Amino acid sequence: MSKPNWACTTCGMLSSRRYSVKRHIMNLHGGNGLEVSFVDYMQGRLTGIYNQNNAKQQQQQQSSS
Ligand SMILES: [Zn+2]
């Protein structure tokens, strides 16, 4: 099975492997995010918990290090 089973709650990145999403969060979001199952993520999107539209705007704000 190679369909995406895990999702990044910060930007909506999808992966079939949980550790890939976890590493993605550490590298791209400085650990500021959660890896959740694809089902949970889709439910969160539908209920407005996760907002993918913010992702691109947030990337430009990541300049403090
Ligand atoms: Zn992400």
N, CA, C, O and the ligand as a Tripos MOL2 file, in Angstrom:
@<TRIPOS>MOLECULE
protein
  261   259    66     0     0
PROTEIN
NO_CHARGES

@<TRIPOS>ATOM
      1 N           0.8450   -1.1830    0.0000 N.3       1 MET1
      2 CA          0.0000    0.0000    0.0000 C.3       1 MET1
      3 C           0.8860    1.2410    0.0000 C.2       1 MET1
      4 O           1.7880    1.3620    0.8300 O.2       1 MET1
      5 N           0.6390    2.1430   -0.9080 N.am      2 SER2
      6 CA          1.4740    3.3290   -0.9910 C.3       2 SER2
      7 C           0.6390    4.6090   -0.9860 C.2       2 SER2
      8 O           1.1400    5.6790   -1.3330 O.2       2 SER2
      9 N          -0.5900    4.5070   -0.6070 N.am      3 LYS3
     10 CA         -1.3900    5.7320   -0.5390 C.3       3 LYS3
     11 C          -1.0600    6.4850    0.7440 C.2       3 LYS3
     12 O          -0.6560    5.8730    1.7320 O.2       3 LYS3
     13 N          -1.2230    7.7860    0.7400 N.am      4 PRO4
     14 CA         -0.8710    8.5840    1.9140 C.3       4 PRO4
     15 C          -1.7580    8.2590    3.1030 C.2       4 PRO4
     16 O          -2.9810    8.3750    3.0320 O.2       4 PRO4
     17 N          -1.1360    7.8560    4.1800 N.am      5 ASN5
     18 CA         -1.8780    7.5230    5.3900 C.3       5 ASN5
     19 C          -1.6430    8.5200    6.5040 C.2       5 ASN5
     20 O          -2.3070    8.4760    7.5400 O.2       5 ASN5
     21 N          -0.6890    9.4250    6.2860 N.am      6 TRP6
     22 CA         -0.3510   10.3710    7.3420 C.3       6 TRP6
     23 C          -0.2990   11.7800    6.7750 C.2       6 TRP6
     24 O           0.0150   11.9840    5.6030 O.2       6 TRP6
     25 N          -0.6070   12.7330    7.6160 N.am      7 ALA7
     26 CA         -0.6690   14.1150    7.1470 C.3       7 ALA7
     27 C          -0.0490   15.0560    8.1590 C.2       7 ALA7
     28 O          -0.0970   14.8080    9.3640 O.2       7 ALA7
     29 N           0.5400   16.1470    7.6610 N.am      8 CYS8
     30 CA          1.0540   17.2150    8.5010 C.3       8 CYS8
     31 C          -0.0700   18.2180    8.7440 C.2       8 CYS8
     32 O          -0.6660   18.7270    7.7940 O.2       8 CYS8
     33 N          -0.3550   18.4980    9.9910 N.am      9 THR9
     34 CA         -1.4670   19.3970   10.2970 C.3       9 THR9
     35 C          -1.1180   20.8510   10.0020 C.2       9 THR9
     36 O          -2.0080   21.6940    9.8920 O.2       9 THR9
     37 N           0.1630   21.1450    9.8750 N.am     10 THR10
     38 CA          0.5590   22.5310    9.6610 C.3      10 THR10
     39 C           0.3520   22.9650    8.2190 C.2      10 THR10
     40 O          -0.1410   24.0660    7.9720 O.2      10 THR10
     41 N           0.7230   22.1140    7.2580 N.am     11 CYS11
     42 CA          0.6270   22.5390    5.8610 C.3      11 CYS11
     43 C          -0.1360   21.5410    4.9920 C.2      11 CYS11
     44 O          -0.3970   21.8200    3.8210 O.2      11 CYS11
     45 N          -0.4910   20.4010    5.5380 N.am     12 GLY12
     46 CA         -1.2760   19.4550    4.7590 C.3      12 GLY12
     47 C          -0.4470   18.4980    3.9320 C.2      12 GLY12
     48 O          -0.9830   17.8130    3.0610 O.2      12 GLY12
     49 N           0.8570   18.4360    4.1870 N.am     13 MET13
     50 CA          1.7080   17.4950    3.4870 C.3      13 MET13
     51 C           1.2690   16.0650    3.7950 C.2      13 MET13
     52 O           0.9840   15.7290    4.9450 O.2      13 MET13
     53 N           1.2170   15.2340    2.7690 N.am     14 LEU14
     54 CA          0.7610   13.8620    2.9430 C.3      14 LEU14
     55 C           1.8920   12.8940    2.6720 C.2      14 LEU14
     56 O           2.7440   13.1430    1.8200 O.2      14 LEU14
     57 N           1.8990   11.7850    3.4020 N.am     15 SER15
     58 CA          2.9000   10.7550    3.1790 C.3      15 SER15
     59 C           2.3360    9.4170    3.6050 C.2      15 SER15
     60 O           1.4250    9.3380    4.4290 O.2      15 SER15
     61 N           2.8880    8.3800    3.0340 N.am     16 SER16
     62 CA          2.4640    7.0420    3.4210 C.3      16 SER16
     63 C           3.1920    6.5690    4.6650 C.2      16 SER16
     64 O           2.8260    5.5590    5.2650 O.2      16 SER16
     65 N           4.2370    7.3120    5.0510 N.am     17 ARG17
     66 CA          5.0230    6.9030    6.2100 C.3      17 ARG17
     67 C           4.9560    7.9690    7.2990 C.2      17 ARG17
     68 O           5.1480    9.1590    7.0520 O.2      17 ARG17
     69 N           4.6800    7.5060    8.4890 N.am     18 ARG18
     70 CA          4.5240    8.4490    9.5960 C.3      18 ARG18
     71 C           5.8210    9.1940    9.8870 C.2      18 ARG18
     72 O           5.8030   10.4020   10.1230 O.2      18 ARG18
     73 N           6.9400    8.4860    9.8740 N.am     19 TYR19
     74 CA          8.1930    9.1540   10.2420 C.3      19 TYR19
     75 C           8.5840   10.1950    9.2010 C.2      19 TYR19
     76 O           9.3000   11.1460    9.5140 O.2      19 TYR19
     77 N           8.1210   10.0250    7.9690 N.am     20 SER20
     78 CA          8.3990   11.0360    6.9570 C.3      20 SER20
     79 C           7.7010   12.3390    7.3020 C.2      20 SER20
     80 O           8.2700   13.4200    7.1550 O.2      20 SER20
     81 N           6.4610   12.2250    7.7620 N.am     21 VAL21
     82 CA          5.7270   13.4240    8.1500 C.3      21 VAL21
     83 C           6.3590   14.0340    9.3910 C.2      21 VAL21
     84 O           6.4650   15.2550    9.5030 O.2      21 VAL21
     85 N           6.7780   13.1840   10.3240 N.am     22 LYS22
     86 CA          7.3860   13.6710   11.5560 C.3      22 LYS22
     87 C           8.6820   14.4270   11.2550 C.2      22 LYS22
     88 O           8.9330   15.4990   11.8050 O.2      22 LYS22
     89 N           9.4950   13.8510   10.3760 N.am     23 ARG23
     90 CA         10.7400   14.5070    9.9830 C.3      23 ARG23
     91 C          10.4510   15.8060    9.2290 C.2      23 ARG23
     92 O          11.1330   16.8150    9.4110 O.2      23 ARG23
     93 N           9.4400   15.7570    8.3920 N.am     24 HIS24
     94 CA          9.0200   16.9550    7.6550 C.3      24 HIS24
     95 C           8.6510   18.0810    8.6210 C.2      24 HIS24
     96 O           9.0260   19.2340    8.4100 O.2      24 HIS24
     97 N           7.9220   17.7450    9.6700 N.am     25 ILE25
     98 CA          7.5140   18.7560   10.6420 C.3      25 ILE25
     99 C           8.7360   19.3280   11.3490 C.2      25 ILE25
    100 O           8.8190   20.5360   11.5710 O.2      25 ILE25
    101 N           9.6790   18.4670   11.7020 N.am     26 MET26
    102 CA         10.8770   18.9490   12.3820 C.3      26 MET26
    103 C          11.6990   19.8540   11.4760 C.2      26 MET26
    104 O          12.2030   20.8880   11.9150 O.2      26 MET26
    105 N          11.8320   19.4670   10.2170 N.am     27 ASN27
    106 CA         12.6900   20.2100    9.2970 C.3      27 ASN27
    107 C          12.0340   21.4940    8.8060 C.2      27 ASN27
    108 O          12.6830   22.5390    8.7510 O.2      27 ASN27
    109 N          10.7620   21.4260    8.4520 N.am     28 LEU28
    110 CA         10.1160   22.5690    7.8170 C.3      28 LEU28
    111 C           9.3880   23.4620    8.8050 C.2      28 LEU28
    112 O           9.2550   24.6640    8.5780 O.2      28 LEU28
    113 N           8.9210   22.8850    9.8870 N.am     29 HIS29
    114 CA          8.1250   23.6690   10.8240 C.3      29 HIS29
    115 C           8.7870   23.7830   12.1920 C.2      29 HIS29
    116 O           8.1840   24.2930   13.1360 O.2      29 HIS29
    117 N          10.0250   23.3110   12.3000 N.am     30 GLY30
    118 CA         10.7250   23.4000   13.5710 C.3      30 GLY30
    119 C          10.0330   22.6350   14.6790 C.2      30 GLY30
    120 O          10.1220   23.0090   15.8490 O.2      30 GLY30
    121 N           9.3440   21.5680   14.3150 N.am     31 GLY31
    122 CA          8.6290   20.7640   15.3020 C.3      31 GLY31
    123 C           7.2640   21.3320   15.6570 C.2      31 GLY31
    124 O           6.5570   20.7780   16.4980 O.2      31 GLY31
    125 N           6.8980   22.4150   15.0310 N.am     32 ASN32
    126 CA          5.6270   23.0600   15.3320 C.3      32 ASN32
    127 C           4.5300   22.4690   14.4490 C.2      32 ASN32
    128 O           4.1160   23.0770   13.4630 O.2      32 ASN32
    129 N           4.0750   21.2920   14.8140 N.am     33 GLY33
    130 CA          3.0370   20.6360   14.0400 C.3      33 GLY33
    131 C           2.7990   19.2410   14.5690 C.2      33 GLY33
    132 O           3.4730   18.7870   15.4940 O.2      33 GLY33
    133 N           1.8450   18.5740   13.9800 N.am     34 LEU34
    134 CA          1.5260   17.2250   14.3980 C.3      34 LEU34
    135 C           1.3810   16.3320   13.1770 C.2      34 LEU34
    136 O           0.9010   16.7640   12.1290 O.2      34 LEU34
    137 N           1.8020   15.0800   13.3240 N.am     35 GLU35
    138 CA          1.5010   14.1030   12.2980 C.3      35 GLU35
    139 C           0.2740   13.3230   12.7390 C.2      35 GLU35
    140 O           0.2560   12.7200   13.8130 O.2      35 GLU35
    141 N          -0.7330   13.3430   11.9120 N.am     36 VAL36
    142 CA         -1.9770   12.6610   12.2330 C.3      36 VAL36
    143 C          -2.3400   11.7360   11.0890 C.2      36 VAL36
    144 O          -1.8390   11.8790    9.9740 O.2      36 VAL36
    145 N          -3.2050   10.7960   11.3720 N.am     37 SER37
    146 CA         -3.6440    9.8940   10.3200 C.3      37 SER37
    147 C          -4.4370   10.6780    9.2740 C.2      37 SER37
    148 O          -5.0400   11.7120    9.5630 O.2      37 SER37
    149 N          -4.4130   10.1520    8.0550 N.am     38 PHE38
    150 CA         -5.0700   10.8370    6.9540 C.3      38 PHE38
    151 C          -6.5530   11.0260    7.2380 C.2      38 PHE38
    152 O          -7.1280   12.0600    6.8980 O.2      38 PHE38
    153 N          -7.1670   10.0380    7.8550 N.am     39 VAL39
    154 CA         -8.5910   10.1290    8.1780 C.3      39 VAL39
    155 C          -8.8430   11.2590    9.1670 C.2      39 VAL39
    156 O          -9.7670   12.0560    9.0030 O.2      39 VAL39
    157 N          -7.9970   11.3130   10.2010 N.am     40 ASP40
    158 CA         -8.1560   12.3740   11.1920 C.3      40 ASP40
    159 C          -7.9400   13.7410   10.5580 C.2      40 ASP40
    160 O          -8.6300   14.7110   10.8740 O.2      40 ASP40
    161 N          -6.9580   13.7950    9.6490 N.am     41 TYR41
    162 CA         -6.6670   15.0720    9.0180 C.3      41 TYR41
    163 C          -7.8490   15.5310    8.1620 C.2      41 TYR41
    164 O          -8.2280   16.7020    8.2010 O.2      41 TYR41
    165 N          -8.4250   14.6170    7.3940 N.am     42 MET42
    166 CA         -9.5560   14.9890    6.5530 C.3      42 MET42
    167 C         -10.7430   15.4280    7.4000 C.2      42 MET42
    168 O         -11.4580   16.3660    7.0440 O.2      42 MET42
    169 N         -10.9450   14.7550    8.5050 N.am     43 GLN43
    170 CA        -12.0230   15.1740    9.4070 C.3      43 GLN43
    171 C         -11.7330   16.5610    9.9710 C.2      43 GLN43
    172 O         -12.6330   17.3920   10.0970 O.2      43 GLN43
    173 N         -10.4670   16.8020   10.3100 N.am     44 GLY44
    174 CA        -10.0880   18.1010   10.8330 C.3      44 GLY44
    175 C         -10.2760   19.1930    9.8020 C.2      44 GLY44
    176 O         -10.7000   20.3020   10.1270 O.2      44 GLY44
    177 N          -9.9560   18.8760    8.5500 N.am     45 ARG45
    178 CA        -10.1610   19.8530    7.4900 C.3      45 ARG45
    179 C         -11.6380   20.1860    7.3420 C.2      45 ARG45
    180 O         -12.0190   21.3460    7.1790 O.2      45 ARG45
    181 N         -12.4510   19.1580    7.4010 N.am     46 LEU46
    182 CA        -13.8840   19.3540    7.2010 C.3      46 LEU46
    183 C         -14.4860   20.1650    8.3380 C.2      46 LEU46
    184 O         -15.4210   20.9390    8.1350 O.2      46 LEU46
    185 N         -13.9420   19.9790    9.5360 N.am     47 THR47
    186 CA        -14.4910   20.6850   10.6900 C.3      47 THR47
    187 C         -13.7530   21.9850   10.9640 C.2      47 THR47
    188 O         -14.0980   22.7160   11.8920 O.2      47 THR47
    189 N         -12.7220   22.2790   10.1440 N.am     48 GLY48
    190 CA        -12.0610   23.5720   10.2560 C.3      48 GLY48
    191 C         -10.9360   23.6140   11.2700 C.2      48 GLY48
    192 O         -10.4410   24.6940   11.5930 O.2      48 GLY48
    193 N         -10.5200   22.4590   11.7830 N.am     49 ILE49
    194 CA         -9.4290   22.4520   12.7490 C.3      49 ILE49
    195 C          -8.1070   22.7570   12.0490 C.2      49 ILE49
    196 O          -7.2900   23.5310   12.5480 O.2      49 ILE49
    197 N          -7.9120   22.1420   10.8930 N.am     50 TYR50
    198 CA         -6.6870   22.3600   10.1340 C.3      50 TYR50
    199 C          -7.0180   23.2020    8.9050 C.2      50 TYR50
    200 O          -7.9680   22.9180    8.1750 O.2      50 TYR50
    201 N          -6.2280   24.2250    8.6960 N.am     51 ASN51
    202 CA         -6.5010   25.1230    7.5910 C.3      51 ASN51
    203 C          -5.3080   25.1560    6.6510 C.2      51 ASN51
    204 O          -4.2910   25.7830    6.9460 O.2      51 ASN51
    205 N          -5.4350   24.4900    5.5390 N.am     52 GLN52
    206 CA         -4.3260   24.3710    4.6100 C.3      52 GLN52
    207 C          -4.0080   25.7090    3.9350 C.2      52 GLN52
    208 O          -2.8920   25.9050    3.4540 O.2      52 GLN52
    209 N          -4.9420   26.5970    3.8960 N.am     53 ASN53
    210 CA         -4.7400   27.8610    3.1910 C.3      53 ASN53
    211 C          -3.6990   28.7440    3.8640 C.2      53 ASN53
    212 O          -3.1700   29.6610    3.2350 O.2      53 ASN53
    213 N          -3.4010   28.4860    5.1150 N.am     54 ASN54
    214 CA         -2.4400   29.3120    5.8280 C.3      54 ASN54
    215 C          -1.0000   28.9160    5.5370 C.2      54 ASN54
    216 O          -0.0770   29.6700    5.8470 O.2      54 ASN54
    217 N          -0.7970   27.7570    4.9530 N.am     55 ALA55
    218 CA          0.5440   27.1930    4.8460 C.3      55 ALA55
    219 C           1.4910   28.1130    4.0780 C.2      55 ALA55
    220 O           2.5950   28.3940    4.5430 O.2      55 ALA55
    221 N           1.0700   28.5790    2.9180 N.am     56 LYS56
    222 CA          1.9860   29.3510    2.0830 C.3      56 LYS56
    223 C           2.3090   30.6930    2.7290 C.2      56 LYS56
    224 O           3.4220   31.1960    2.5790 O.2      56 LYS56
    225 N           1.3760   31.2660    3.4270 N.am     57 GLN57
    226 CA          1.6420   32.5450    4.0690 C.3      57 GLN57
    227 C           2.5870   32.3720    5.2560 C.2      57 GLN57
    228 O           3.4140   33.2420    5.5270 O.2      57 GLN57
    229 N           2.4640   31.2620    5.9520 N.am     58 GLN58
    230 CA          3.3000   31.0280    7.1200 C.3      58 GLN58
    231 C           4.7520   30.8070    6.7180 C.2      58 GLN58
    232 O           5.6540   31.1140    7.4970 O.2      58 GLN58
    233 N           4.9990   30.2840    5.5250 N.am     59 GLN59
    234 CA          6.3730   30.0150    5.1310 C.3      59 GLN59
    235 C           7.2050   31.2810    5.0680 C.2      59 GLN59
    236 O           8.4040   31.2510    5.3460 O.2      59 GLN59
    237 N           6.5810   32.3950    4.7050 N.am     60 GLN60
    238 CA          7.3340   33.6280    4.6010 C.3      60 GLN60
    239 C           7.6010   34.2460    5.9600 C.2      60 GLN60
    240 O           8.4340   35.1430    6.0870 O.2      60 GLN60
    241 N           6.9120   33.7790    6.9540 N.am     61 GLN61
    242 CA          7.1150   34.3240    8.2890 C.3      61 GLN61
    243 C           8.1820   33.5650    9.0520 C.2      61 GLN61
    244 O           8.5620   33.9700   10.1510 O.2      61 GLN61
    245 N           8.6780   32.4530    8.4790 N.am     62 GLN62
    246 CA          9.6670   31.6470    9.1750 C.3      62 GLN62
    247 C          11.0650   32.2020    8.9200 C.2      62 GLN62
    248 O          11.8260   31.6080    8.1570 O.2      62 GLN62
    249 N          11.4070   33.2890    9.5200 N.am     63 SER63
    250 CA         12.7250   33.8730    9.3220 C.3      63 SER63
    251 C          13.4080   34.1630   10.6480 C.2      63 SER63
    252 O          14.4530   34.8140   10.6740 O.2      63 SER63
    253 N          12.8420   33.6950   11.7380 N.am     64 SER64
    254 CA         13.4350   33.9230   13.0410 C.3      64 SER64
    255 C          14.1630   32.6840   13.5000 C.2      64 SER64
    256 O          13.5360   31.6740   13.8190 O.2      64 SER64
    257 N          15.4890   32.7500   13.5360 N.am     65 SER65
    258 CA         16.2480   31.5890   13.9820 C.3      65 SER65
    259 C          17.5360   32.0350   14.6630 C.2      65 SER65
    260 O          18.3190   31.1980   15.1120 O.2      65 SER65
    261 ZN          4.0180   20.5490    6.9750 Zn       66 ZN66
@<TRIPOS>BOND
     1     1     2 1
     2     2     3 1
     3     3     4 2
     4     3     5 am
     5     5     6 1
     6     6     7 1
     7     7     8 2
     8     7     9 am
     9     9    10 1
    10    10    11 1
    11    11    12 2
    12    11    13 am
    13    13    14 1
    14    14    15 1
    15    15    16 2
    16    15    17 am
    17    17    18 1
    18    18    19 1
    19    19    20 2
    20    19    21 am
    21    21    22 1
    22    22    23 1
    23    23    24 2
    24    23    25 am
    25    25    26 1
    26    26    27 1
    27    27    28 2
    28    27    29 am
    29    29    30 1
    30    30    31 1
    31    31    32 2
    32    31    33 am
    33    33    34 1
    34    34    35 1
    35    35    36 2
    36    35    37 am
    37    37    38 1
    38    38    39 1
    39    39    40 2
    40    39    41 am
    41    41    42 1
    42    42    43 1
    43    43    44 2
    44    43    45 am
    45    45    46 1
    46    46    47 1
    47    47    48 2
    48    47    49 am
    49    49    50 1
    50    50    51 1
    51    51    52 2
    52    51    53 am
    53    53    54 1
    54    54    55 1
    55    55    56 2
    56    55    57 am
    57    57    58 1
    58    58    59 1
    59    59    60 2
    60    59    61 am
    61    61    62 1
    62    62    63 1
    63    63    64 2
    64    63    65 am
    65    65    66 1
    66    66    67 1
    67    67    68 2
    68    67    69 am
    69    69    70 1
    70    70    71 1
    71    71    72 2
    72    71    73 am
    73    73    74 1
    74    74    75 1
    75    75    76 2
    76    75    77 am
    77    77    78 1
    78    78    79 1
    79    79    80 2
    80    79    81 am
    81    81    82 1
    82    82    83 1
    83    83    84 2
    84    83    85 am
    85    85    86 1
    86    86    87 1
    87    87    88 2
    88    87    89 am
    89    89    90 1
    90    90    91 1
    91    91    92 2
    92    91    93 am
    93    93    94 1
    94    94    95 1
    95    95    96 2
    96    95    97 am
    97    97    98 1
    98    98    99 1
    99    99   100 2
   100    99   101 am
   101   101   102 1
   102   102   103 1
   103   103   104 2
   104   103   105 am
   105   105   106 1
   106   106   107 1
   107   107   108 2
   108   107   109 am
   109   109   110 1
   110   110   111 1
   111   111   112 2
   112   111   113 am
   113   113   114 1
   114   114   115 1
   115   115   116 2
   116   115   117 am
   117   117   118 1
   118   118   119 1
   119   119   120 2
   120   119   121 am
   121   121   122 1
   122   122   123 1
   123   123   124 2
   124   123   125 am
   125   125   126 1
   126   126   127 1
   127   127   128 2
   128   127   129 am
   129   129   130 1
   130   130   131 1
   131   131   132 2
   132   131   133 am
   133   133   134 1
   134   134   135 1
   135   135   136 2
   136   135   137 am
   137   137   138 1
   138   138   139 1
   139   139   140 2
   140   139   141 am
   141   141   142 1
   142   142   143 1
   143   143   144 2
   144   143   145 am
   145   145   146 1
   146   146   147 1
   147   147   148 2
   148   147   149 am
   149   149   150 1
   150   150   151 1
   151   151   152 2
   152   151   153 am
   153   153   154 1
   154   154   155 1
   155   155   156 2
   156   155   157 am
   157   157   158 1
   158   158   159 1
   159   159   160 2
   160   159   161 am
   161   161   162 1
   162   162   163 1
   163   163   164 2
   164   163   165 am
   165   165   166 1
   166   166   167 1
   167   167   168 2
   168   167   169 am
   169   169   170 1
   170   170   171 1
   171   171   172 2
   172   171   173 am
   173   173   174 1
   174   174   175 1
   175   175   176 2
   176   175   177 am
   177   177   178 1
   178   178   179 1
   179   179   180 2
   180   179   181 am
   181   181   182 1
   182   182   183 1
   183   183   184 2
   184   183   185 am
   185   185   186 1
   186   186   187 1
   187   187   188 2
   188   187   189 am
   189   189   190 1
   190   190   191 1
   191   191   192 2
   192   191   193 am
   193   193   194 1
   194   194   195 1
   195   195   196 2
   196   195   197 am
   197   197   198 1
   198   198   199 1
   199   199   200 2
   200   199   201 am
   201   201   202 1
   202   202   203 1
   203   203   204 2
   204   203   205 am
   205   205   206 1
   206   206   207 1
   207   207   208 2
   208   207   209 am
   209   209   210 1
   210   210   211 1
   211   211   212 2
   212   211   213 am
   213   213   214 1
   214   214   215 1
   215   215   216 2
   216   215   217 am
   217   217   218 1
   218   218   219 1
   219   219   220 2
   220   219   221 am
   221   221   222 1
   222   222   223 1
   223   223   224 2
   224   223   225 am
   225   225   226 1
   226   226   227 1
   227   227   228 2
   228   227   229 am
   229   229   230 1
   230   230   231 1
   231   231   232 2
   232   231   233 am
   233   233   234 1
   234   234   235 1
   235   235   236 2
   236   235   237 am
   237   237   238 1
   238   238   239 1
   239   239   240 2
   240   239   241 am
   241   241   242 1
   242   242   243 1
   243   243   244 2
   244   243   245 am
   245   245   246 1
   246   246   247 1
   247   247   248 2
   248   247   249 am
   249   249   250 1
   250   250   251 1
   251   251   252 2
   252   251   253 am
   253   253   254 1
   254   254   255 1
   255   255   256 2
   256   255   257 am
   257   257   258 1
   258   258   259 1
   259   259   260 2
@<TRIPOS>SUBSTRUCTURE
     1 MET1         2 RESIDUE 1 A MET
     2 SER2         6 RESIDUE 1 A SER
     3 LYS3        10 RESIDUE 1 A LYS
     4 PRO4        14 RESIDUE 1 A PRO
     5 ASN5        18 RESIDUE 1 A ASN
     6 TRP6        22 RESIDUE 1 A TRP
     7 ALA7        26 RESIDUE 1 A ALA
     8 CYS8        30 RESIDUE 1 A CYS
     9 THR9        34 RESIDUE 1 A THR
    10 THR10       38 RESIDUE 1 A THR
    11 CYS11       42 RESIDUE 1 A CYS
    12 GLY12       46 RESIDUE 1 A GLY
    13 MET13       50 RESIDUE 1 A MET
    14 LEU14       54 RESIDUE 1 A LEU
    15 SER15       58 RESIDUE 1 A SER
    16 SER16       62 RESIDUE 1 A SER
    17 ARG17       66 RESIDUE 1 A ARG
    18 ARG18       70 RESIDUE 1 A ARG
    19 TYR19       74 RESIDUE 1 A TYR
    20 SER20       78 RESIDUE 1 A SER
    21 VAL21       82 RESIDUE 1 A VAL
    22 LYS22       86 RESIDUE 1 A LYS
    23 ARG23       90 RESIDUE 1 A ARG
    24 HIS24       94 RESIDUE 1 A HIS
    25 ILE25       98 RESIDUE 1 A ILE
    26 MET26      102 RESIDUE 1 A MET
    27 ASN27      106 RESIDUE 1 A ASN
    28 LEU28      110 RESIDUE 1 A LEU
    29 HIS29      114 RESIDUE 1 A HIS
    30 GLY30      118 RESIDUE 1 A GLY
    31 GLY31      122 RESIDUE 1 A GLY
    32 ASN32      126 RESIDUE 1 A ASN
    33 GLY33      130 RESIDUE 1 A GLY
    34 LEU34      134 RESIDUE 1 A LEU
    35 GLU35      138 RESIDUE 1 A GLU
    36 VAL36      142 RESIDUE 1 A VAL
    37 SER37      146 RESIDUE 1 A SER
    38 PHE38      150 RESIDUE 1 A PHE
    39 VAL39      154 RESIDUE 1 A VAL
    40 ASP40      158 RESIDUE 1 A ASP
    41 TYR41      162 RESIDUE 1 A TYR
    42 MET42      166 RESIDUE 1 A MET
    43 GLN43      170 RESIDUE 1 A GLN
    44 GLY44      174 RESIDUE 1 A GLY
    45 ARG45      178 RESIDUE 1 A ARG
    46 LEU46      182 RESIDUE 1 A LEU
    47 THR47      186 RESIDUE 1 A THR
    48 GLY48      190 RESIDUE 1 A GLY
    49 ILE49      194 RESIDUE 1 A ILE
    50 TYR50      198 RESIDUE 1 A TYR
    51 ASN51      202 RESIDUE 1 A ASN
    52 GLN52      206 RESIDUE 1 A GLN
    53 ASN53      210 RESIDUE 1 A ASN
    54 ASN54      214 RESIDUE 1 A ASN
    55 ALA55      218 RESIDUE 1 A ALA
    56 LYS56      222 RESIDUE 1 A LYS
    57 GLN57      226 RESIDUE 1 A GLN
    58 GLN58      230 RESIDUE 1 A GLN
    59 GLN59      234 RESIDUE 1 A GLN
    60 GLN60      238 RESIDUE 1 A GLN
    61 GLN61      242 RESIDUE 1 A GLN
    62 GLN62      246 RESIDUE 1 A GLN
    63 SER63      250 RESIDUE 1 A SER
    64 SER64      254 RESIDUE 1 A SER
    65 SER65      258 RESIDUE 1 A SER
    66 ZN66       261 GROUP 0 **** ****
